[in-house]
Amino acid sequence: MSVLSDKWIKKMVKENKMISPFISKQIRKKKISFGLSSYGYDARVSNEFKIFTNVNSGVVDPKVFKKDSFVTKIGKECIIPPNSFALASTVEYFKIPDNVLVICLGKSTYARCGIIVNVTPLEPGWEGHVTLEFSNTTPLPAKIYANEGVAQFVFIKGNEKPEITYSKRKGKYMRQRGVTLPKV
């Protein structure tokens, strides 16, 4: 297994449109950085956010998920209430090769503000917009900026192709677009 470089990522984008839209260098300019890095890709968060709320006194149940558990906000930024949670998706659409696993790590800029970004691994053969989970661990409201960097995706090549990829098993989150809610 090896972590794959910027050269490999560029090659896969050119050959297979692995990341779309693709930014071939780090963009900063008074923004939270995004684009290609040495050994990964810093993805951006879209402008649609689903912020969890207890207005309806619901219970968050992954088997019976109720849409009234959150409010939807579309805009240039999202304020996550103290000790709360929000969902969003990447601007980028990913197509993961059959012999690669992708791990996501939150950006240090947000981590230093008490905002945790969680994403499960992108499995071999999976494709779609990535649903991002944000936890505001602070006792203060926290701001997320749309269309700016939010997490780094690190590409790891496996020692061989798996017997069954995500696409072959017809995974329930295959080709998801935008924020995708839990499915059983």
C-alpha positions in Angstrom: 0.0 0.0 0.0 1.2 3.5 -0.7 -0.1 7.1 -0.4 -0.5 8.5 -3.9 1.1 11.8 -5.0 -0.1 14.9 -6.8 1.3 13.5 -10.1 -0.9 10.4 -9.8 -4.0 12.4 -8.9 -3.5 14.7 -11.9 -3.1 11.6 -14.2 -6.3 10.0 -12.8 -8.2 13.3 -13.3 -7.0 13.5 -16.9 -7.7 9.8 -17.7 -10.8 9.1 -15.7 -12.2 12.4 -14.4 -11.6 11.2 -10.9 -12.4 14.6 -9.4 -14.7 17.1 -11.0 -14.4 20.1 -10.9 -10.7 19.8 -10.4 -8.4 22.5 -9.1 -4.8 21.7 -10.1 -3.1 23.8 -7.4 -3.7 25.1 -3.9 -5.9 28.2 -3.8 -5.6 30.4 -0.8 -6.2 34.2 -1.4 -8.0 34.9 1.9 -9.9 31.6 1.7 -9.6 28.3 3.5 -7.3 26.5 1.1 -8.5 24.0 -1.5 -7.2 22.2 -4.5 -4.4 19.7 -5.2 -1.7 19.3 -2.5 1.4 17.1 -2.5 -0.3 13.9 -1.3 -4.0 14.6 -1.5 -6.8 16.9 -2.6 -8.4 19.6 -0.4 -12.1 19.5 -1.3 -14.6 22.4 -0.9 -18.0 22.4 0.8 -21.1 23.2 -1.2 -23.5 26.0 -0.2 -26.3 23.7 1.0 -26.3 22.8 4.7 -28.6 20.7 6.8 -28.4 21.9 10.4 -29.7 19.6 13.1 -32.4 21.1 15.4 -34.4 20.0 18.4 -37.4 22.2 17.6 -39.6 19.2 16.9 -38.2 17.2 19.8 -37.3 14.3 17.6 -34.9 11.5 18.0 -32.1 11.0 15.5 -32.6 7.4 14.4 -30.5 6.1 11.4 -33.1 3.4 10.7 -36.0 5.8 10.6 -34.5 9.2 9.8 -36.9 12.1 9.9 -36.3 15.1 7.7 -37.8 17.4 10.4 -34.6 16.7 12.5 -32.8 19.5 10.6 -33.3 22.8 8.8 -31.9 23.4 5.4 -29.8 26.6 4.7 -28.4 27.6 1.4 -25.9 30.4 1.4 -22.3 31.6 1.5 -21.8 30.4 5.0 -23.5 28.3 7.7 -23.6 29.0 11.4 -23.7 25.7 13.4 -25.2 26.2 16.9 -23.0 25.4 20.0 -22.5 21.7 20.6 -24.5 20.9 17.4 -24.1 19.2 14.1 -24.6 19.9 10.4 -24.4 18.0 7.1 -23.2 19.3 3.7 -21.6 17.9 0.6 -18.5 18.5 -1.4 -18.5 20.7 -4.5 -16.4 18.0 -6.2 -17.8 14.8 -7.6 -15.4 11.8 -7.0 -14.9 8.6 -9.0 -12.7 6.3 -7.0 -10.6 3.7 -8.9 -11.2 0.0 -8.1 -7.8 -0.4 -6.4 -7.8 2.7 -4.3 -9.3 3.6 -0.8 -9.7 7.3 0.1 -9.4 8.6 3.7 -10.7 12.0 4.6 -9.1 14.3 7.2 -10.5 17.6 8.4 -8.6 20.8 7.7 -6.5 22.1 10.6 -8.1 25.6 10.3 -11.4 24.2 11.3 -10.0 21.7 13.8 -8.3 24.6 15.7 -11.7 26.2 16.0 -13.3 23.1 17.5 -15.1 22.1 14.3 -14.7 18.4 13.5 -15.2 17.2 10.0 -16.0 13.5 9.7 -16.3 11.4 6.5 -16.3 7.7 6.2 -13.7 6.2 3.8 -14.5 6.4 0.1 -14.4 2.8 -1.0 -12.9 1.3 -4.2 -15.4 1.8 -7.1 -17.5 4.4 -5.3 -18.5 7.6 -7.0 -20.6 10.7 -6.0 -20.6 13.9 -4.0 -19.2 13.2 -0.5 -21.6 13.9 2.3 -19.7 15.8 5.0 -20.5 15.8 8.7 -19.6 18.8 10.9 -19.6 18.8 14.7 -19.3 22.0 16.5 -17.7 20.9 19.8 -17.6 24.4 21.2 -20.0 26.3 23.5 -20.1 29.1 20.8 -21.7 29.3 17.3 -19.3 28.2 14.6 -19.1 29.3 11.0 -18.4 27.2 7.9 -17.7 28.9 4.6 -19.3 27.5 1.4 -17.0 27.0 -1.7 -13.9 26.9 0.5 -11.6 24.1 1.6 -13.0 21.9 4.3 -11.2 18.5 4.2 -8.3 16.7 2.6 -8.8 13.5 0.8 -5.8 11.1 0.8 -5.6 8.4 -1.8 -4.2 5.0 -0.8 -3.4 2.3 -3.4 -4.2 -1.2 -2.2 -1.9 -4.2 -2.8 -4.5 -5.6 -5.3 -8.0 -5.0 -6.5 -10.7 -6.2 -4.1 -12.9 -9.1 -5.0 -16.0 -6.9 -4.8 -15.9 -3.1 -5.2 -18.6 -0.7 -3.9 -20.1 -0.4 -7.4 -20.3 -4.2 -7.9 -22.1 -4.6 -4.6 -24.5 -1.9 -5.6 -23.8 0.2 -2.5 -26.7 2.3 -1.3 -24.8 5.6 -1.5 -23.5 5.0 -5.1 -23.7 8.1 -7.3 -25.2 10.3 -4.6 -25.7 14.0 -5.5 -25.7 16.7 -2.9 -26.3 16.0 0.8 -27.5 12.4 1.2 -29.4 11.4 4.3 -28.9 8.1 6.1 -30.2 4.9 4.4 -30.7 1.4 5.7 
